[in-house]
C-alpha cells in the first residue's frame, strides 16, 4: 500500500491540496517522494483518497486527489474516552492507543489525584501534542478519522456535562475492585447496541470516594476482573471489552 498522509483540506477528487508542514517534511525528507509519486491521503473526517504528488519543493508539498479509497471502517458505537490526565508521557500512550482502538473523541479530565493542573496543560501545549499523536496513530492503523481531542475539564464539569447529555450516554465508569458497594463486572453487563457512550477511566491513584459517589449519579460503575490494573493500560482493556460486547471485534 502507498504511504498515507494527513491532509485536512482533502474533500473532493480532482482537488489540489497542500500537506501540513510536518506531513510535508515526512514526505520529502524521510520518504523522499517527488512529483509524480503515488500516495494515499485522508482528511481526518472519514474520507481517504488515492493521490499523486504534484509539487514537492522548498515552497511546500501539494497533492492531486484521485478517486475515493477505502479506509478502515469506523466502529458503529462512537465512544468518547474520558481519561484522567496521567503523569509524564503516559497520556501520550493513551491517546495513541485510544485512536488505534477506534475512539471517536478523547476528553481529558482533571481529577483530585491526577497531580496535573489546567494551567500546566496549557503552558505545555499538551492538547496540540495529543492532536499530533492522534494523527500519527490514525496514519499507522489505517483510520481516515482522527478522534477529536477536547479541552481538559474538571471532574465535576464532566459529571455536569453527562447529566445535561452534553456528552454521550450511557456513562460507563471504570472503578477498582471493591471501590464501591454497587458495581457491575464487565462480564455481567447486558448492554444493548448503542450509538454512543462515554467511558470514564481514572488516574494512577484511582478515583476518590467522592468522585465515585458523584460518578454513580450519572454512570454505571464497572469493574474489570479482580485485579487492580494500571491506569495507562485501562484504555485498551476497557475499549476492547466494550467493543467486543457490541460485536465490533
NUTORBA-184040 format. One record per residue (C-alpha): residue in one letter; residue number from 1; x, y, z. Coordinates in pm, 1 decimal. Layout:
BEGIN
+-----+-----+----------+----------+----------+
| res |   n |        x |        y |        z |
+-----+-----+----------+----------+----------+
|   a | NUM |        X |        Y |        Z |
...
+-----+-----+----------+----------+----------+
***
This chain:
BEGIN
+-----+-----+----------+----------+----------+
| res |   n |        x |        y |        z |
+-----+-----+----------+----------+----------+
|   x |   1 |      0.0 |      0.0 |      0.0 |
|   x |   2 |    116.0 |    353.7 |    -74.2 |
|   x |   3 |    228.5 |    574.3 |    215.4 |
|   x |   4 |    -55.2 |    758.0 |    390.5 |
|   x |   5 |    -58.2 |   1127.7 |    477.6 |
|   x |   6 |   -293.2 |   1356.0 |    667.3 |
|   x |   7 |   -442.1 |   1631.4 |    450.9 |
|   x |   8 |   -722.3 |   1813.0 |    637.3 |
|   x |   9 |   -817.5 |   2009.9 |    324.4 |
|   x |  10 |   -887.3 |   1696.4 |    116.6 |
|   x |  11 |  -1255.9 |   1687.2 |     23.9 |
|   x |  12 |  -1318.8 |   1609.6 |   -345.4 |
|   x |  13 |  -1147.6 |   1406.2 |   -619.1 |
|   x |  14 |   -954.0 |   1630.8 |   -852.6 |
|   x |  15 |   -868.8 |   1893.2 |   -590.3 |
|   x |  16 |   -513.4 |   2014.1 |   -544.6 |
|   x |  17 |   -444.1 |   2033.4 |   -170.3 |
|   x |  18 |   -144.0 |   2117.7 |     48.8 |
|   x |  19 |      1.2 |   1892.3 |    313.8 |
|   x |  20 |     62.6 |   2038.8 |    661.6 |
|   x |  21 |    422.7 |   2123.3 |    740.6 |
|   x |  22 |    511.6 |   1812.9 |    941.5 |
|   x |  23 |    345.5 |   1587.9 |    683.2 |
|   x |  24 |    528.7 |   1763.5 |    401.2 |
|   x |  25 |    859.4 |   1720.8 |    583.1 |
|   x |  26 |    795.1 |   1350.0 |    631.5 |
|   x |  27 |    714.0 |   1311.7 |    262.2 |
|   x |  28 |   1021.7 |   1494.4 |    134.7 |
|   x |  29 |   1290.8 |   1429.9 |    395.5 |
|   x |  30 |   1202.8 |   1084.7 |    526.2 |
|   x |  31 |   1032.6 |    905.8 |    237.2 |
|   x |  32 |   1190.4 |   1127.4 |    -29.7 |
|   x |  33 |    886.3 |   1124.0 |   -252.7 |
|   x |  34 |    879.8 |   1356.0 |   -552.3 |
|   x |  35 |    639.8 |   1489.2 |   -813.3 |
|   x |  36 |    457.2 |   1205.6 |   -986.1 |
|   x |  37 |    478.8 |    959.0 |   -696.9 |
|   x |  38 |    160.8 |    790.3 |   -575.1 |
|   x |  39 |     35.3 |    809.7 |   -217.1 |
|   x |  40 |   -279.9 |    798.8 |     -6.4 |
|   x |  41 |   -424.5 |   1092.2 |    185.8 |
|   x |  42 |   -701.7 |   1112.3 |    445.1 |
|   x |  43 |   -874.8 |   1419.9 |    583.7 |
|   x |  44 |   -939.3 |   1310.1 |    943.3 |
|   x |  45 |  -1317.6 |   1313.7 |    892.2 |
|   x |  46 |  -1358.3 |    974.1 |    728.0 |
|   x |  47 |  -1251.4 |   1042.2 |    369.0 |
|   x |  48 |   -949.6 |    879.9 |    206.3 |
|   x |  49 |   -815.0 |    927.8 |   -145.2 |
|   x |  50 |   -563.8 |    790.1 |   -386.2 |
|   x |  51 |   -342.0 |   1082.9 |   -480.0 |
|   x |  52 |    -32.0 |   1191.9 |   -666.9 |
|   x |  53 |    241.4 |   1430.4 |   -558.5 |
|   x |  54 |    220.7 |   1736.7 |   -782.1 |
|   x |  55 |    466.3 |   1965.0 |   -602.7 |
|   x |  56 |    741.0 |   1882.1 |   -352.7 |
|   x |  57 |    994.9 |   2156.9 |   -306.3 |
|   x |  58 |   1102.7 |   2435.2 |    -71.9 |
|   x |  59 |    765.4 |   2603.7 |   -119.2 |
|   x |  60 |    577.2 |   2304.9 |     21.9 |
|   x |  61 |    400.2 |   1989.5 |    -88.0 |
|   x |  62 |     75.7 |   1976.5 |   -282.4 |
|   x |  63 |   -102.4 |   1664.2 |   -396.4 |
|   x |  64 |   -370.1 |   1599.5 |   -657.3 |
|   x |  65 |   -659.8 |   1394.4 |   -523.3 |
|   x |  66 |   -769.9 |   1092.9 |   -723.0 |
|   x |  67 |  -1061.7 |    859.5 |   -655.1 |
|   x |  68 |  -1201.3 |    785.7 |   -310.9 |
|   x |  69 |  -1020.1 |    496.9 |   -143.1 |
|   x |  70 |  -1137.0 |    252.4 |    122.4 |
|   x |  71 |  -1022.2 |    325.3 |    477.0 |
|   x |  72 |  -1057.9 |    108.2 |    787.0 |
|   x |  73 |  -1428.5 |    109.3 |    884.2 |
|   x |  74 |  -1525.3 |    312.5 |   1189.1 |
|   x |  75 |  -1690.7 |    146.8 |   1491.8 |
|   x |  76 |  -2069.5 |    155.8 |   1494.6 |
|   x |  77 |  -2059.0 |    282.4 |   1854.4 |
|   x |  78 |  -1895.8 |    624.9 |   1893.3 |
|   x |  79 |  -1705.9 |    608.8 |   2222.2 |
|   x |  80 |  -1584.9 |    921.0 |   2398.9 |
|   x |  81 |  -1294.2 |    827.4 |   2623.4 |
|   x |  82 |  -1298.2 |   1046.4 |   2935.7 |
|   x |  83 |   -949.8 |    984.2 |   3068.1 |
|   x |  84 |   -795.8 |   1135.9 |   3380.3 |
|   x |  85 |   -475.8 |   1307.3 |   3269.2 |
|   x |  86 |   -178.7 |   1087.6 |   3353.8 |
|   x |  87 |    170.1 |   1199.2 |   3451.6 |
|   x |  88 |    463.4 |   1229.9 |   3214.3 |
|   x |  89 |    423.2 |   1076.0 |   2871.4 |
|   x |  90 |    170.9 |    812.2 |   2977.3 |
|   x |  91 |   -113.5 |   1025.8 |   2843.9 |
|   x |  92 |     58.9 |   1025.8 |   2505.1 |
|   x |  93 |     32.1 |    646.9 |   2503.0 |
|   x |  94 |   -336.4 |    662.4 |   2596.3 |
|   x |  95 |   -411.5 |    898.5 |   2306.7 |
|   x |  96 |   -217.7 |    676.8 |   2066.6 |
|   x |  97 |   -393.6 |    360.0 |   2183.4 |
|   x |  98 |   -742.6 |    512.6 |   2201.3 |
|   x |  99 |   -704.0 |    631.6 |   1842.8 |
|   x | 100 |   -588.4 |    288.6 |   1732.3 |
|   x | 101 |   -877.5 |    119.9 |   1915.3 |
|   x | 102 |  -1137.3 |    342.4 |   1746.5 |
|   x | 103 |  -1236.0 |    609.8 |   1999.4 |
|   x | 104 |  -1441.8 |    890.4 |   1844.0 |
|   x | 105 |  -1327.2 |   1157.0 |   2091.0 |
|   x | 106 |  -1091.8 |   1190.7 |   2386.4 |
|   x | 107 |  -1195.3 |   1406.8 |   2681.7 |
|   x | 108 |   -904.0 |   1469.5 |   2922.4 |
|   x | 109 |  -1023.6 |   1522.7 |   3278.8 |
|   x | 110 |   -857.6 |   1674.3 |   3584.6 |
|   x | 111 |   -917.8 |   1469.8 |   3898.0 |
|   x | 112 |   -821.4 |   1502.1 |   4262.8 |
|   x | 113 |   -535.5 |   1253.5 |   4238.8 |
|   x | 114 |   -418.5 |   1339.4 |   3887.8 |
|   x | 115 |   -142.9 |   1579.6 |   4006.3 |
|   x | 116 |   -189.6 |   1784.2 |   3686.8 |
|   x | 117 |   -335.8 |   2133.1 |   3653.8 |
|   x | 118 |   -518.2 |   2300.7 |   3368.6 |
|   x | 119 |   -250.6 |   2570.6 |   3361.0 |
|   x | 120 |     31.4 |   2319.9 |   3318.4 |
|   x | 121 |   -150.3 |   2159.5 |   3025.8 |
|   x | 122 |   -194.2 |   2496.4 |   2855.7 |
|   x | 123 |    166.9 |   2600.9 |   2914.5 |
|   x | 124 |    291.7 |   2269.1 |   2784.2 |
|   x | 125 |     64.8 |   2288.2 |   2475.9 |
|   x | 126 |    -42.3 |   1934.2 |   2558.1 |
|   x | 127 |   -360.8 |   1942.5 |   2356.1 |
|   x | 128 |   -165.8 |   2027.8 |   2038.6 |
|   x | 129 |     77.4 |   1745.9 |   2116.9 |
|   x | 130 |   -205.5 |   1496.6 |   2166.3 |
|   x | 131 |   -363.3 |   1605.5 |   1838.6 |
|   x | 132 |    -37.5 |   1529.6 |   1656.6 |
|   x | 133 |    -16.9 |   1190.4 |   1827.1 |
|   x | 134 |   -375.0 |   1111.2 |   1724.2 |
|   x | 135 |   -294.0 |   1196.1 |   1360.9 |
|   x | 136 |     16.5 |    977.0 |   1370.3 |
|   x | 137 |   -177.1 |    686.0 |   1520.4 |
|   x | 138 |   -456.1 |    720.2 |   1262.2 |
|   x | 139 |   -195.0 |    708.7 |    985.9 |
|   x | 140 |    -44.2 |    391.6 |   1128.8 |
|   x | 141 |   -366.7 |    198.7 |   1193.0 |
|   x | 142 |   -548.1 |    285.2 |    869.1 |
|   x | 143 |   -820.9 |    509.8 |   1008.4 |
|   x | 144 |   -937.9 |    803.4 |    797.9 |
|   x | 145 |  -1096.3 |    959.7 |   1106.6 |
|   x | 146 |   -889.5 |   1136.5 |   1372.1 |
|   x | 147 |  -1063.2 |   1148.0 |   1711.4 |
|   x | 148 |  -1137.6 |   1492.3 |   1849.2 |
|   x | 149 |   -912.5 |   1592.3 |   2138.1 |
|   x | 150 |  -1126.1 |   1808.7 |   2366.0 |
|   x | 151 |  -1008.2 |   2072.7 |   2611.9 |
|   x | 152 |   -933.2 |   1930.5 |   2956.7 |
|   x | 153 |  -1212.0 |   1982.6 |   3211.7 |
|   x | 154 |  -1253.4 |   1924.3 |   3584.4 |
|   x | 155 |  -1422.2 |   1604.2 |   3701.8 |
|   x | 156 |  -1726.9 |   1795.1 |   3827.7 |
|   x | 157 |  -1761.2 |   1960.4 |   3486.0 |
|   x | 158 |  -1757.1 |   1616.0 |   3326.1 |
|   x | 159 |  -2034.5 |   1487.9 |   3551.7 |
|   x | 160 |  -2241.2 |   1800.3 |   3480.9 |
|   x | 161 |  -2191.4 |   1751.1 |   3106.9 |
|   x | 162 |  -2310.3 |   1391.2 |   3132.3 |
|   x | 163 |  -2609.6 |   1497.3 |   3341.3 |
|   x | 164 |  -2705.1 |   1753.3 |   3076.0 |
|   x | 165 |  -2635.1 |   1498.9 |   2797.8 |
|   x | 166 |  -2362.9 |   1720.8 |   2650.5 |
|   x | 167 |  -2151.4 |   1404.1 |   2639.6 |
|   x | 168 |  -2283.8 |   1069.8 |   2514.5 |
|   x | 169 |  -2478.2 |    839.0 |   2743.0 |
|   x | 170 |  -2455.4 |    579.0 |   2879.8 |
|   x | 171 |  -2165.0 |    673.6 |   3104.7 |
|   x | 172 |  -1951.6 |    372.7 |   3195.9 |
|   x | 173 |  -1713.2 |    448.4 |   3483.7 |
|   x | 174 |  -1431.6 |    200.5 |   3540.4 |
|   x | 175 |  -1355.4 |    157.0 |   3910.7 |
|   x | 176 |  -1114.0 |    -57.2 |   4108.4 |
|   x | 177 |  -1236.9 |   -383.1 |   4261.7 |
|   x | 178 |  -1407.8 |   -316.5 |   4596.1 |
|   x | 179 |  -1400.3 |     60.8 |   4532.5 |
|   x | 180 |  -1778.1 |     80.3 |   4570.2 |
|   x | 181 |  -2053.6 |   -143.3 |   4700.1 |
|   x | 182 |  -2271.1 |   -135.1 |   4387.6 |
|   x | 183 |  -2059.1 |   -224.2 |   4087.8 |
|   x | 184 |  -2115.8 |   -445.2 |   3786.0 |
|   x | 185 |  -1847.6 |   -677.7 |   3649.6 |
|   x | 186 |  -1792.1 |   -617.0 |   3279.9 |
|   x | 187 |  -1867.3 |   -983.6 |   3213.4 |
|   x | 188 |  -2220.4 |   -938.8 |   3353.2 |
|   x | 189 |  -2311.2 |   -625.6 |   3157.5 |
|   x | 190 |  -2614.6 |   -651.8 |   2935.6 |
|   x | 191 |  -2560.9 |   -357.1 |   2704.1 |
|   x | 192 |  -2790.0 |   -334.6 |   2407.7 |
|   x | 193 |  -2630.4 |   -188.5 |   2093.3 |
|   x | 194 |  -2562.4 |    180.0 |   2140.9 |
|   x | 195 |  -2498.6 |    466.3 |   1905.0 |
|   x | 196 |  -2257.1 |    628.6 |   2150.2 |
|   x | 197 |  -2118.8 |    603.9 |   2503.8 |
|   x | 198 |  -1871.6 |    775.5 |   2737.3 |
|   x | 199 |  -1610.9 |    561.1 |   2912.7 |
|   x | 200 |  -1451.1 |    711.6 |   3226.0 |
|   x | 201 |  -1103.5 |    600.0 |   3336.4 |
|   x | 202 |   -932.9 |    737.3 |   3646.4 |
|   x | 203 |   -576.3 |    845.7 |   3733.7 |
|   x | 204 |   -283.4 |    644.3 |   3869.9 |
|   x | 205 |   -402.3 |    696.8 |   4227.2 |
|   x | 206 |   -759.0 |    596.0 |   4148.7 |
|   x | 207 |  -1085.3 |    782.9 |   4198.4 |
|   x | 208 |  -1159.5 |    938.3 |   4536.8 |
|   x | 209 |  -1469.0 |    816.2 |   4723.7 |
|   x | 210 |  -1646.8 |   1145.6 |   4649.2 |
|   x | 211 |  -1568.6 |   1114.8 |   4276.5 |
|   x | 212 |  -1710.3 |    763.3 |   4273.1 |
|   x | 213 |  -2022.3 |    884.6 |   4454.5 |
|   x | 214 |  -2070.2 |   1169.2 |   4207.7 |
|   x | 215 |  -1997.5 |    945.5 |   3912.2 |
|   x | 216 |  -2253.0 |    688.8 |   4027.4 |
|   x | 217 |  -2526.7 |    952.1 |   3990.8 |
|   x | 218 |  -2493.4 |    950.9 |   3610.8 |
|   x | 219 |  -2280.6 |    644.1 |   3529.6 |
|   x | 220 |  -2277.4 |    271.1 |   3576.5 |
|   x | 221 |  -1981.0 |    162.6 |   3789.9 |
|   x | 222 |  -1792.0 |   -112.4 |   3609.3 |
|   x | 223 |  -1514.5 |   -343.3 |   3726.8 |
|   x | 224 |  -1284.0 |   -547.0 |   3503.8 |
|   x | 225 |  -1161.4 |   -860.2 |   3682.0 |
|   x | 226 |  -1044.2 |   -882.5 |   4042.1 |
|   x | 227 |   -704.6 |   -718.5 |   3993.0 |
|   x | 228 |   -609.9 |   -351.7 |   4006.9 |
|   x | 229 |   -484.0 |   -257.2 |   3659.5 |
|   x | 230 |   -255.5 |     30.1 |   3564.2 |
|   x | 231 |   -429.5 |    347.0 |   3456.4 |
|   x | 232 |   -233.4 |    364.3 |   3131.4 |
|   x | 233 |   -347.6 |     18.7 |   3014.6 |
|   x | 234 |   -713.6 |     56.2 |   3110.4 |
|   x | 235 |   -792.3 |    234.7 |   2784.5 |
|   x | 236 |   -708.0 |    -73.1 |   2576.5 |
|   x | 237 |   -870.0 |   -312.3 |   2825.4 |
|   x | 238 |  -1194.1 |   -115.3 |   2852.2 |
|   x | 239 |  -1237.8 |    -34.1 |   2483.4 |
|   x | 240 |  -1159.4 |   -394.3 |   2391.0 |
|   x | 241 |  -1421.4 |   -518.2 |   2637.4 |
|   x | 242 |  -1695.7 |   -279.4 |   2527.5 |
|   x | 243 |  -1630.0 |   -313.7 |   2156.0 |
|   x | 244 |  -1638.6 |   -691.5 |   2196.0 |
|   x | 245 |  -1978.4 |   -666.4 |   2369.5 |
|   x | 246 |  -2103.8 |   -455.2 |   2080.7 |
|   x | 247 |  -1960.3 |   -705.4 |   1830.4 |
|   x | 248 |  -1711.6 |   -468.8 |   1677.5 |
|   x | 249 |  -1445.4 |   -740.6 |   1701.6 |
+-----+-----+----------+----------+----------+
***
